[in-house]
Each structure stands twice: as structure tokens, then as C-alpha cells.
Amino acid sequence: MLSPDFVDALRCPNDPSHTRVALEGEALVCQRCRLRFPIRDGFPNMIVEEAELPPGCTSLDQLPCRQQPKQP
């Protein structure tokens, strides 16, 4: 079991300065892009390439944190 303080300190590797993760079942889920990072043997696997993509997303490039801001 991960402690609440530990989970609160974690950030999504895609956008660590802005994005927190939340514990949802047996995974940590990014609150922005919805990537699911599995927890195995009590340790979170925060490797983006090994995370589960959110529904409707087929590649990491489709995630909001990987998109370039639109130019005005």
C-alpha cells in the first residue's frame, strides 16, 4: 500500500511541474492525460512507455501534455 503522502508527492513524468497523479485501484492515474501507471509489488511503474493509454487514445503523441500549444 502506498502512503497518501508518497502519492501526493508524485507527478506525471509527461508534465511533472503541473500534473499530479491519483491512486485508483491498483494504478496511479495522471489527472491531466489519464495515463495509468501500474503498481507492481508495491512499487509504482512511472515509465511513460509502459503506462496504459486512456480510452480513445492510440499513441502517446495524442495525449494533451504532448500537444504543442496553438499559436494565436
CNS distance restraints for C-alpha pairs under 8 A (distance, minus, plus):
assign (resid   1 and name CA) (resid  42 and name CA) 6.12 0.50 0.50
assign (resid   2 and name CA) (resid   6 and name CA) 6.65 0.50 0.50
assign (resid   2 and name CA) (resid   7 and name CA) 6.74 0.50 0.50
assign (resid   2 and name CA) (resid  42 and name CA) 6.95 0.50 0.50
assign (resid   3 and name CA) (resid   7 and name CA) 6.39 0.50 0.50
assign (resid   4 and name CA) (resid   8 and name CA) 6.03 0.50 0.50
assign (resid   5 and name CA) (resid   9 and name CA) 6.36 0.50 0.50
assign (resid   6 and name CA) (resid  10 and name CA) 6.63 0.50 0.50
assign (resid   7 and name CA) (resid  21 and name CA) 7.09 0.50 0.50
assign (resid   7 and name CA) (resid  22 and name CA) 6.85 0.50 0.50
assign (resid   7 and name CA) (resid  23 and name CA) 7.12 0.50 0.50
assign (resid   8 and name CA) (resid  20 and name CA) 7.26 0.50 0.50
assign (resid   8 and name CA) (resid  21 and name CA) 7.42 0.50 0.50
assign (resid   8 and name CA) (resid  22 and name CA) 7.68 0.50 0.50
assign (resid   9 and name CA) (resid  20 and name CA) 7.94 0.50 0.50
assign (resid  10 and name CA) (resid  20 and name CA) 6.38 0.50 0.50
assign (resid  10 and name CA) (resid  21 and name CA) 6.37 0.50 0.50
assign (resid  11 and name CA) (resid  15 and name CA) 7.49 0.50 0.50
assign (resid  11 and name CA) (resid  16 and name CA) 4.93 0.50 0.50
assign (resid  11 and name CA) (resid  17 and name CA) 7.46 0.50 0.50
assign (resid  11 and name CA) (resid  18 and name CA) 7.68 0.50 0.50
assign (resid  11 and name CA) (resid  19 and name CA) 5.59 0.50 0.50
assign (resid  11 and name CA) (resid  20 and name CA) 4.59 0.50 0.50
assign (resid  11 and name CA) (resid  21 and name CA) 5.75 0.50 0.50
assign (resid  11 and name CA) (resid  30 and name CA) 7.76 0.50 0.50
assign (resid  12 and name CA) (resid  16 and name CA) 5.18 0.50 0.50
assign (resid  12 and name CA) (resid  19 and name CA) 5.67 0.50 0.50
assign (resid  12 and name CA) (resid  20 and name CA) 6.06 0.50 0.50
assign (resid  12 and name CA) (resid  21 and name CA) 6.21 0.50 0.50
assign (resid  12 and name CA) (resid  30 and name CA) 5.84 0.50 0.50
assign (resid  12 and name CA) (resid  46 and name CA) 7.63 0.50 0.50
assign (resid  13 and name CA) (resid  46 and name CA) 7.09 0.50 0.50
assign (resid  13 and name CA) (resid  47 and name CA) 7.70 0.50 0.50
assign (resid  13 and name CA) (resid  48 and name CA) 6.88 0.50 0.50
assign (resid  14 and name CA) (resid  48 and name CA) 7.40 0.50 0.50
assign (resid  14 and name CA) (resid  65 and name CA) 6.40 0.50 0.50
assign (resid  14 and name CA) (resid  66 and name CA) 7.40 0.50 0.50
assign (resid  15 and name CA) (resid  19 and name CA) 5.79 0.50 0.50
assign (resid  15 and name CA) (resid  65 and name CA) 6.43 0.50 0.50
assign (resid  16 and name CA) (resid  20 and name CA) 7.59 0.50 0.50
assign (resid  19 and name CA) (resid  30 and name CA) 6.82 0.50 0.50
assign (resid  19 and name CA) (resid  31 and name CA) 6.50 0.50 0.50
assign (resid  19 and name CA) (resid  32 and name CA) 6.33 0.50 0.50
assign (resid  20 and name CA) (resid  30 and name CA) 6.09 0.50 0.50
assign (resid  20 and name CA) (resid  31 and name CA) 5.98 0.50 0.50
assign (resid  20 and name CA) (resid  32 and name CA) 7.88 0.50 0.50
assign (resid  21 and name CA) (resid  28 and name CA) 5.84 0.50 0.50
assign (resid  21 and name CA) (resid  29 and name CA) 5.15 0.50 0.50
assign (resid  21 and name CA) (resid  30 and name CA) 4.33 0.50 0.50
assign (resid  21 and name CA) (resid  31 and name CA) 5.61 0.50 0.50
assign (resid  22 and name CA) (resid  28 and name CA) 5.37 0.50 0.50
assign (resid  22 and name CA) (resid  29 and name CA) 5.28 0.50 0.50
assign (resid  22 and name CA) (resid  30 and name CA) 6.55 0.50 0.50
assign (resid  22 and name CA) (resid  31 and name CA) 6.85 0.50 0.50
assign (resid  23 and name CA) (resid  27 and name CA) 6.00 0.50 0.50
assign (resid  23 and name CA) (resid  28 and name CA) 4.62 0.50 0.50
assign (resid  23 and name CA) (resid  29 and name CA) 6.40 0.50 0.50
assign (resid  24 and name CA) (resid  28 and name CA) 5.93 0.50 0.50
assign (resid  24 and name CA) (resid  29 and name CA) 6.57 0.50 0.50
assign (resid  26 and name CA) (resid  38 and name CA) 6.35 0.50 0.50
assign (resid  26 and name CA) (resid  39 and name CA) 5.72 0.50 0.50
assign (resid  27 and name CA) (resid  36 and name CA) 5.98 0.50 0.50
assign (resid  27 and name CA) (resid  37 and name CA) 5.33 0.50 0.50
assign (resid  27 and name CA) (resid  38 and name CA) 4.37 0.50 0.50
assign (resid  27 and name CA) (resid  39 and name CA) 5.29 0.50 0.50
assign (resid  27 and name CA) (resid  44 and name CA) 7.52 0.50 0.50
assign (resid  28 and name CA) (resid  36 and name CA) 5.70 0.50 0.50
assign (resid  28 and name CA) (resid  37 and name CA) 5.00 0.50 0.50
assign (resid  28 and name CA) (resid  38 and name CA) 6.41 0.50 0.50
assign (resid  28 and name CA) (resid  39 and name CA) 7.24 0.50 0.50
assign (resid  28 and name CA) (resid  44 and name CA) 7.32 0.50 0.50
assign (resid  29 and name CA) (resid  34 and name CA) 5.57 0.50 0.50
assign (resid  29 and name CA) (resid  35 and name CA) 5.59 0.50 0.50
assign (resid  29 and name CA) (resid  36 and name CA) 4.54 0.50 0.50
assign (resid  29 and name CA) (resid  37 and name CA) 6.19 0.50 0.50
assign (resid  30 and name CA) (resid  34 and name CA) 4.67 0.50 0.50
assign (resid  30 and name CA) (resid  35 and name CA) 5.39 0.50 0.50
assign (resid  30 and name CA) (resid  36 and name CA) 6.73 0.50 0.50
assign (resid  32 and name CA) (resid  64 and name CA) 7.54 0.50 0.50
assign (resid  32 and name CA) (resid  65 and name CA) 7.64 0.50 0.50
assign (resid  33 and name CA) (resid  54 and name CA) 7.59 0.50 0.50
assign (resid  33 and name CA) (resid  63 and name CA) 5.76 0.50 0.50
assign (resid  33 and name CA) (resid  64 and name CA) 5.92 0.50 0.50
assign (resid  33 and name CA) (resid  65 and name CA) 6.57 0.50 0.50
assign (resid  34 and name CA) (resid  53 and name CA) 7.37 0.50 0.50
assign (resid  34 and name CA) (resid  54 and name CA) 5.55 0.50 0.50
assign (resid  35 and name CA) (resid  48 and name CA) 7.95 0.50 0.50
assign (resid  35 and name CA) (resid  51 and name CA) 6.15 0.50 0.50
assign (resid  35 and name CA) (resid  52 and name CA) 5.80 0.50 0.50
assign (resid  35 and name CA) (resid  53 and name CA) 5.25 0.50 0.50
assign (resid  35 and name CA) (resid  54 and name CA) 5.70 0.50 0.50
assign (resid  36 and name CA) (resid  51 and name CA) 5.43 0.50 0.50
assign (resid  36 and name CA) (resid  52 and name CA) 4.94 0.50 0.50
assign (resid  36 and name CA) (resid  53 and name CA) 6.66 0.50 0.50
assign (resid  36 and name CA) (resid  54 and name CA) 7.31 0.50 0.50
assign (resid  37 and name CA) (resid  44 and name CA) 6.66 0.50 0.50
assign (resid  37 and name CA) (resid  45 and name CA) 5.75 0.50 0.50
assign (resid  37 and name CA) (resid  46 and name CA) 5.70 0.50 0.50
assign (resid  37 and name CA) (resid  47 and name CA) 7.53 0.50 0.50
assign (resid  37 and name CA) (resid  48 and name CA) 7.73 0.50 0.50
assign (resid  37 and name CA) (resid  50 and name CA) 7.63 0.50 0.50
assign (resid  37 and name CA) (resid  51 and name CA) 4.87 0.50 0.50
assign (resid  37 and name CA) (resid  52 and name CA) 6.63 0.50 0.50
assign (resid  38 and name CA) (resid  44 and name CA) 5.94 0.50 0.50
assign (resid  38 and name CA) (resid  45 and name CA) 5.66 0.50 0.50
assign (resid  38 and name CA) (resid  46 and name CA) 7.78 0.50 0.50
assign (resid  38 and name CA) (resid  51 and name CA) 6.91 0.50 0.50
assign (resid  39 and name CA) (resid  43 and name CA) 5.29 0.50 0.50
assign (resid  39 and name CA) (resid  44 and name CA) 4.21 0.50 0.50
assign (resid  39 and name CA) (resid  45 and name CA) 5.99 0.50 0.50
assign (resid  40 and name CA) (resid  44 and name CA) 6.33 0.50 0.50
assign (resid  40 and name CA) (resid  45 and name CA) 7.16 0.50 0.50
assign (resid  45 and name CA) (resid  50 and name CA) 7.78 0.50 0.50
assign (resid  45 and name CA) (resid  51 and name CA) 7.79 0.50 0.50
assign (resid  46 and name CA) (resid  50 and name CA) 7.89 0.50 0.50
assign (resid  46 and name CA) (resid  51 and name CA) 7.29 0.50 0.50
assign (resid  47 and name CA) (resid  51 and name CA) 6.42 0.50 0.50
assign (resid  49 and name CA) (resid  60 and name CA) 7.92 0.50 0.50
assign (resid  53 and name CA) (resid  57 and name CA) 6.11 0.50 0.50
assign (resid  53 and name CA) (resid  58 and name CA) 7.11 0.50 0.50
assign (resid  53 and name CA) (resid  59 and name CA) 7.32 0.50 0.50
assign (resid  53 and name CA) (resid  60 and name CA) 7.40 0.50 0.50
assign (resid  57 and name CA) (resid  62 and name CA) 6.30 0.50 0.50
assign (resid  57 and name CA) (resid  63 and name CA) 7.32 0.50 0.50
assign (resid  58 and name CA) (resid  62 and name CA) 7.20 0.50 0.50
assign (resid  59 and name CA) (resid  63 and name CA) 7.59 0.50 0.50
assign (resid  60 and name CA) (resid  66 and name CA) 7.31 0.50 0.50
assign (resid  61 and name CA) (resid  66 and name CA) 5.66 0.50 0.50
assign (resid  61 and name CA) (resid  67 and name CA) 7.03 0.50 0.50
assign (resid  62 and name CA) (resid  66 and name CA) 6.83 0.50 0.50
assign (resid  62 and name CA) (resid  67 and name CA) 7.00 0.50 0.50
assign (resid  63 and name CA) (resid  67 and name CA) 6.69 0.50 0.50
